Amino acid sequence: MTAVILAAGVGQRLHAVSGGRPKCLIEIGGTSLLRRLLESLAACGVVEAVVVTGFGADAVRAAVASPPAGIRVRTLFNARFVEGAILSLATARELLEGPVLVMDADVLCSTAMIRRLVSSRHPSAFLLDASSENTGEEQMLLVRDGWVRNIVRGGAPGYELMGESIGFLKLDADAARLLRELLDARIAAGATGIEHEEVYPELLARRQVGFERVDGMAWTEIDFPEDVVRAEREVLPRLETP
């Protein structure tokens, strides 16, 4: 299984705390978000990761030049990183031939959370946090009959379970190839300014994708300066507690 880590975004809202560097290189407790993800992947037995770069590509390449033990890391460059994240995932389309993990690079979480996804009994699965507050901005996974049926920002009524997506998705080879076809079709139609999650509903309509619940586990997405403060004060201490 190869991990595709999407790290091309500008992260302009975080430049005050990132010093103008890519937000995946923001350090929490002295270690960057990207390094933490790579260390967790290696600990879970994932031996290859591909980091899709864009803004600050040179800094990201330098950061992964000496990867954690047990994992090979290379980078791919999305030259159109100011457009939608669909183009970042499409930059790694060559990897959508076999089993993959698709991961946002701006998430702080525990190794245990990633292990739950890697070792899921479902060949394809999301991580779902049903305990997360829904403010209307979160990408919410919608479940019916035990399968994720849709992903909608802010959620929607009429489902048996709803929870926030952590930003990580495991796909088997068949689902990965279908996702590649769907990405290619959207981009060919001119939809280059959308998020990659906007393609997922089509995938979910045609393939069974399960989920693993991580309710109550410590994690956060880093989008704003206050998220960095919360990560340092609230999330990191919980990650470091045995």
C-alpha positions, -999 to 999 in steps of 0.1 A, spaced: 0 0 0 13 35 -9 3 66 9 -5 97 -12 -1 128 9 -16 159 -5 6 189 6 4 214 -23 -18 240 -8 -8 276 -1 -22 277 34 -23 315 33 -44 318 65 -14 302 84 14 323 70 17 342 103 26 311 122 43 291 94 67 319 84 54 316 48 63 279 46 39 251 36 15 243 64 25 207 64 59 219 78 43 237 108 59 221 139 37 209 167 58 200 197 90 205 177 80 180 149 63 190 116 29 177 107 44 159 77 71 142 97 46 130 122 24 115 94 54 97 79 66 84 112 31 70 119 28 54 85 62 37 89 50 25 123 19 10 107 40 -9 81 34 14 51 67 13 32 61 40 5 47 75 5 44 100 -23 40 136 -12 23 159 -37 39 193 -35 30 227 -49 35 259 -28 70 257 -12 79 226 -30 116 230 -24 111 232 13 89 200 13 114 181 -8 142 191 16 121 180 46 116 145 32 151 141 20 159 121 51 127 102 58 119 81 89 133 46 90 113 20 72 95 42 46 106 54 12 94 89 3 93 107 -30 76 138 -42 55 148 -72 49 185 -82 15 200 -89 24 231 -110 -13 243 -108 -15 242 -70 -34 275 -68 -64 257 -84 -85 230 -68 -71 201 -48 -85 177 -75 -54 186 -94 -31 175 -66 -47 141 -64 -47 138 -102 -9 146 -101 -6 112 -83 -28 94 -107 -1 69 -115 -5 56 -80 -42 50 -84 -35 16 -99 -31 -3 -67 -41 0 -30 -35 35 -17 -41 57 13 -52 93 3 -42 117 31 -44 154 37 -11 167 50 -25 192 75 -39 167 101 -24 160 135 -34 126 149 -21 96 166 -4 66 151 -33 45 166 -58 63 144 -38 57 112 -33 20 122 -71 17 126 -75 27 89 -46 6 76 -58 -25 94 -95 -20 87 -113 -52 76 -128 -30 48 -107 -30 17 -118 6 12 -127 28 42 -128 63 57 -120 74 92 -152 88 107 -156 109 139 -192 110 149 -183 130 181 -170 159 161 -190 192 162 -207 200 129 -204 237 123 -214 235 86 -179 237 73 -167 201 79 -168 174 53 -193 150 68 -195 113 59 -231 100 56 -238 63 64 -267 41 54 -269 3 58 -234 2 71 -216 19 42 -206 55 35 -230 67 9 -221 103 5 -198 130 17 -212 165 20 -199 197 36 -221 204 66 -239 170 62 -275 162 52 -305 146 68 -319 111 62 -289 89 71 -284 65 100 -250 80 110 -231 111 102 -196 120 112 -167 142 102 -141 128 77 -106 130 92 -92 135 57 -79 100 52 -92 74 28 -81 38 21 -89 24 -13 -83 -11 -28 -70 -13 -63 -104 -15 -80 -117 16 -62 -85 34 -68 -87 28 -106 -123 40 -106 -113 71 -87 -87 78 -113 -113 76 -141 -136 99 -122 -108 124 -117 -98 123 -153 -135 129 -164 -140 158 -141 -108 175 -152 -115 169 -189 -148 186 -183 -130 217 -169 -137 212 -132 -102 221 -121 -111 244 -92 -129 218 -70 -118 199 -40 -109 162 -45 -137 153 -20 -163 166 -45 -155 136 -67 -160 111 -39 -199 109 -41 -196 94 -76 -171 68 -62 -194 60 -33 -224 55 -57 -204 28 -75 -183 11 -49 -188 0 -13 -167 20 11 -168 13 48 -156 33 77 -138 31 110 -150 52 139 -126 73 158 -150 90 181 -133 108 210 -97 102 197 -74 132 197 -69 148 163 -73 182 146 -70 197 111 -47 227 109 -64 255 90 -62 286 112 -36 300 137 -60 291 166 -58 254 154 -21 255 160 -26 268 195 -53 241 202 -30 214 187 -2 224 211 -23 228 242 -50 202 238 -43 176 212 -6 170 215 -7 162 253 -34 135 246 -13 120 218 17 117 241 -3 101 269 2 63 269 
